[in-house]
Amino acid sequence: MTRRFEDARILMYSHDTFGLGHLRRCRAIAHALVEDYSGLQILIISGATIAGAFDYRARVDFVKIPSVIKLRNGEYTSLDRHIELHETLKMRQSIIRSTAESFKPDIFIVDKEPMGLRGEVEDTLTYLKAHGTRLVLGLRDVMDAPHLLEVEWKRRDTMRKIEQFYDAIWVYGPPDFYDPLVGLDVPATVRDRMNFVGFLQRGVPRDNMPSHRPEGDYILVTTGGGGDGADLIHDVIHAYQQDPELTYNALVVLGPYMPAKKRNKLIRKGSSIPFIRMIEFDNRMEELVAGAKGVVSMGGYNTYCEILSFDKPALIVPRLVPREEQLIRAQRASALGLVDMLLPQESEDPMRFAAAIKALPYRAPPSRSAHGLRLEGLLHISDIVGEWLDHRSKQHLSIVKQTS
C-alpha cells in the first residue's frame, strides 16, 4: 500500500562517463520509491549525454551536468573538446553542490563512485553531512578485480573517506553471489554499514505506450551503452556470415555511445544478412529483453538484472579491460549455471560462436539453476527508505510539538 510522506526528498548522483548503467540503476530505484511513497520527490544528478532520452515518472526528475567521456584506456576527457577537463570538472562540482543546497535532500544516494568523478562530490558530502542528510553509497554486486580496486582506492584514500562520510552502504546484489569489497582491508565500521540488498528487479512499464517489441521470435543482442561493444557485434555478424544454418532472427541494439564510424561499418556489414535487424537505441530495453527468446550480452549490471528478472537464457561475452567487473560477474553466474559464457577470444571463432547462438533459445532459463536466488533489491531499499522517512517524520512532529 502506498504511504505518504510530506515533502520528503532524495537526491541521487550518477557520474555517467561510459555507458548507461549508472543512470539506469538510479532511475530504477527512483521509480520504485515514488511508486511506494506518495509525496516523495527524487532528483537525479547525471552526466549522461542522453539522460533526457528516457521517460521519468511523476516526481522523478534529473539535473544534467556537463558530460565527461571515459576512454577505453581508462582516462577521461570533456565531451566538448574545446573545454579543458579541469574546467568541466569544476562546473560539475559547482552544479552538484548548488543543487544539493537548493534541493535540501533528506537522503543522498551516490552510485558506485564514493567521492564522485575525480572527487567531485566530496564537497557536497561535507555540506550535506553537516546538515543532517543521510548519506548512502550504492555499490554494484561486482566493482572490479580486488587488486585493481585496491590500488585505485588506496591512491585516493577512498576507504577512509567512506568511513568518514557514509551512514550506509547498499550492495546491489545478494551476499552469496559476490562481495564487491572482497580482498580489500575493510574496517569493521564500514562492514557494519554494508547491507546486501539484492539484485534490482526490472519490469515492463505499465503504461499505454505502443509496444517496442518486434513481431515474431528473436534473440536480443545488446552491448548496453555500446561504447565498447563493436567487437561483440562484429563477432555476431561474422558468425551469421560463416554458418548458413544460423537463421534465428536477431535484434541487435548497437547502443547510443558506439562511435559513429564503427556503428556505420557494422550497419553496412549487417545489412546483407536477412536474419539481423539493427537499431541504435531503445529507451525501453526492458520490453525488448522480456520479448526475447534469449539474450547475447557483455553482461553489464543492468542487462544481467534484466536477464534474471525476465528469466531469459543468456550468452555472455564479457569485456576484459579496463575493468574486470563483467568477467567476474559472468564467471560467477556461469559457475552457478545461470548463464553461458564465452571469452572474447572464443567468440572470435565464428563457428563456435554460431553454435552457442543456435543453442541459446533452447537453454534452460536462469530460474532452473537459481537455488533460491531472488531479486529483492528494490523491495529492501523501499523498506529501508520507508523506515528512515518515518523516523524523520516523527522527529519533525516532535519538534513541532515542543515549539508549539
N, C-alpha and C positions, 0 to 999 in steps of 0.2 A: 504494500500500500504506500502511495506517495505521501511523504511527510513534508511539512512546510517549515522553512527557516527564513525569517525575515532578514533581508539584506545580507545574507551570507555570501562571501566572495572567495574564490580560489583563483590564484594566478599560477600559470604553468609556463615553463621555459623549455623551448625546443631549439637547440642551436642550428640544426639542419644545414650541414655543409656538403653532404654527399648522400643522395638518396632521399627517400620519403619516410623511412622507418620511424624517426623520432616524432614527426608531426602526426603521422597516422596513429601512433601509440597514444599520444596526448589526446587526440581527437576522440579515440575510442573510450578512454577513461572519462573525458568530459561529457560525452553524450550519455554514458551510463549514469553519471552522477546527476545531471539535470533531469533525467527521467525519473530518478528515485526521489529527488528533493526539489519541490517547487520553492521559488523564492531564491534559489541558489544561482549566482552569476559566475561564469567562468570565462577568463580571458587567457588566451594562449599567445605567448610571445614566440614568434617563429622567424627563422631566417630562410625558410623555403621559398624559392623563386615562384612556385606555383601554389602557394598557400591559399590563394583566392579561388583556385580551380575546384576546391572541394565544397560540398554542402555542409552547413553548420546548423545544428538545431537551435531553436529559440533559447536565448540566454547563454549561448556559447558564441564567442567572437574571437578575433585574433588581431594582434598588432604585428605588422610586418617590419622587421629590422633589415638593414642593408645586407645583401647576400654575400657570403664568403664561400668560395668553392674549394673543396678538398681535392687535391690532385692525387693521382694513383700512387705517387711516391710518398704520400702522407703529408706533404706540405700544403699550405693554404695560399690563396690569392683572392683579391677582391673580384667580385663579378664584373664590376665596372673597372676595366683595366687602366682607366685614367686616374683612379684614386688609389693612393698607396694603402697597403694593408693596414698599417698602424692607424691611419686616419679613419678607415672603415670601422676598425675595432673601437676606436674612441666614440664614434657615432652610436654604434650598437650599445656600448656600455652606458652612454648617456640616456638613450631611449629606454633601456631596461630599468634604470634607476628612476627616471621620471615617471614611467608607467606604474611602478610599484608605489611611489609616493602618492600619486593621484588616485590609484585604484584601491589602495588600503586593503590588501587581502587578509583574510583570516588564516589561509593556508597558502604556502608557496611550494609548488612541486617542480623540482628540477630533473629533467630527463637525462640520465646517463653521465653527463659531464659534471662532476661535483662542483667545480668552480666556473663552469661555463667555458666557452671557447676562449683559450688564452687568458683565463681568469676573469672574464668579463662580468660575471655575476657576483664576484666576491664582495664588491662594494655594496651591492643590493642586499646580499645576505646579511652583511653587518648592519645595515639600516633596518631591515625587517626584524632581525633578532632583537634589536634594541626596542622595537615597538610591539613585541609580543606575538608576532606572527609565527605560526607553527611551520617549521621548515622540513621538507621531505625530499629525500634523494631517491629517485626511481632508477633501479638498475635492471638491465636485461638479464635473462637467465644465464647468458654467457657474455662476458665482456671481451676477453682476449686470452691468448695463451698466458699462463701465470708469469713466465719470465719476461714477457714483453710488457705486461701491465705493471709489474713491479718496478721495472726500470723507469717507465713513464711516470708513475705516481711518486716514486722517490725523488725524481728530478724536480717535481712540482710541489713536494711536501703535501701531497693530497690527503693521505690518511690522517695526518694531524688536523688538517682543516676540516675534514669530515667530522672528526670527533668534536672539534670546536663549535661547528655551526649546526649540524643537523640533529633534529629531535627524533627522526625516524628514517629508516631505510627500507624501502619496499623492493623486494626482488620479484620480478615479473615471471616467476616460474616456481614449480614445487621443489621442496628440499631434496627429494630423491631423484631429481633429474640432473641438476648440476649446481654447484656453488660458484657464483661469479668471482668470489674472492679466495678461492682455493689456492694454496701455495703462497699466500701473502701473510705477512705478520700483521694480524688484525687485533687491535686492542680489545680487551673484554668489553669495554664500554661501547665500542662500535658493534661488536657481535650482539650485545644485548638489545640494540636498537633495530637489528635486522629482522624483517618479517617476510618470509617466503609466501607471498600472497597467492601465487599460482599463475598459470598462463592466462592471458586475456582473451576471453571468448569473443568471437565475432558472430554477427548475424546479418541477415539481409535486411536492408532498411524497409521499415513498414510505412510506405507512402504510396501515393497514386502515380508516381513517375513511371514512364514506359520502361519495360524490362530491357536490360542491356545484354541479356544472354542471346547468343546466336541460336538459330534453329538447328535441330539435329544433335547428334553426339559429337563431342570434340575433346581433344586433350588441350589443356591450357599450358602454354609456355610463358613464363614470366620471369623477368630479372629485376623486379622491384623498380627502383628509380632508373635503372638502365645505364648508369654512368660507366659501369664496368661489365656490362652484360653482353657486349658484342661477340665475344668468343663463344659463349654458350649458344647464342642464336646461330652463329656461323656453323657450329657443330651440328645443330639440329637440321639445318638446311642441307649440310653435307650428307647426313645420314639418309635423308629423303632422296637425295640425288643418287646415292650409291646402292640403295636397296629398293628395287622395284616392288617388293612385297610390302613395303611400308606405305600403306594407303589410308591410315586413320587420319581423319581431319584434325588439324591443329590450328588453334587460335594463338597467335604469337603477339604478346604485348611487349613492345620494344622498350618502353619507359621514356619519360619526358626528358631525362638527363643524358640520354645517349647522344654522343657527339654527332652533329648533322652529317658529316662525311661518312661515318660508319653506318648511320641509320639509312642513308640513301643507298649505300652499297648493298646492304642487306635486303632492302626492299627490292632492288633490281634482281638480286640473286634468287629471292624467294618468289618473285612474280611468275617464274616459269614452272612452278610446282603447283598443280591444281588442288592439292590437299592442304596447302598452307594459306591461311589468311592472316595478314599482318595489320595491326593497328599501333599507333604511337602511345596512346594513353587512354585509360578509362578511370574516372573518379569513383566508380562503384565496383572495385575489384572483388568485393565480397560476392556479388552476383555471379561474376564470371567463374570464381572458384566453386561456388555452390552448384553451378550447372555443368561443371566439367566431369568427365569420366576418370580423369587423372590429371596430375599436375607435375610438370617438369620445371624445376626452380633451382636457384642458387641457395635457397634455404635461409634467407634473412628472417628476422624475428617475426615480423607481421605475417609474411606468407606462411611460415611454419604454424602460427596460431590459426590461420585460416584453414590450412590443411587439416589440423586436428578438429577445429570447430565443425567443419562440414564433412569430416570423416572421409577424406579423399585419398586414394592410392597416390603415392608421390615418389618421384625420382629426383634426388637432389644431387646437383653438381656444384659443390661449394667453391667460393672464392678462397684463395690461399694467402693473398697479400693485399694490403699491408697488414691487415689483422687476420687472425686465425679463428675468429668467432664462428664463422659459418662452418668451417671444417670441424671444429669441436662439437658444435650442435648436431651436425649431420652424422658424425661418428657415433655420438651418444644415442641419437634417435635410431640409427641403423642397428646398433647393438641391442636395443630394446625391441627391434622388429617393427618399429613404427613406419619406417620409410626404407626405400632402397637408395643406395648411394654409388656414384661414380666419381672418381677424382678427375680433374680437368684433363690430365694426360690420357685417361681412359676414354673420356667422351670424344677425344680427337680421333679415335678409331671408329670410322663411320659404321661398320658392320656391327661392332659391339654396341655402339650407341643405338643403332636401329633395333637390335634385338631387345634391348632394355625398354625402348619406347613401345615396341609392339606388345611386350608382356605387361606393360603398365595398367591398361584398363582391366586386366584380369587379376591383378594383385589384390590380396585381402586388404581391406581398409585398416587404418590405424587402430580402430576400436577392437579388432581381433587380438591385438597384442598389447593393449593399453595397460593391463594389470592394475586397474583401478585408477589410472591417470585421469584426472579431472581438470576441467578448465574453470576455475573458480575465482580468478584474479579480480574480475570486475565486481563480483558479489562481495568478496572480502574487503576490497577498497571502499565500497559503498558502506559497509558496516563500520569500518574504522572512521571514515569521514563523518558518518552519522553520529557516532559517539562523541567525536571532537566537537561538532557543531552543537550537539545537545548540551555538552558541558559549557560551551561558550554562551549559549542562551541562558543557562541557569546562572552563570556568573553575572551576565548583564542584568538579569532580573533582580538578583541580589543587590547589585549596586544601586539600581533604581529604587528599591525598597528602602535602602539605607539613607538615600539622599532625599526621599520624599517625606 
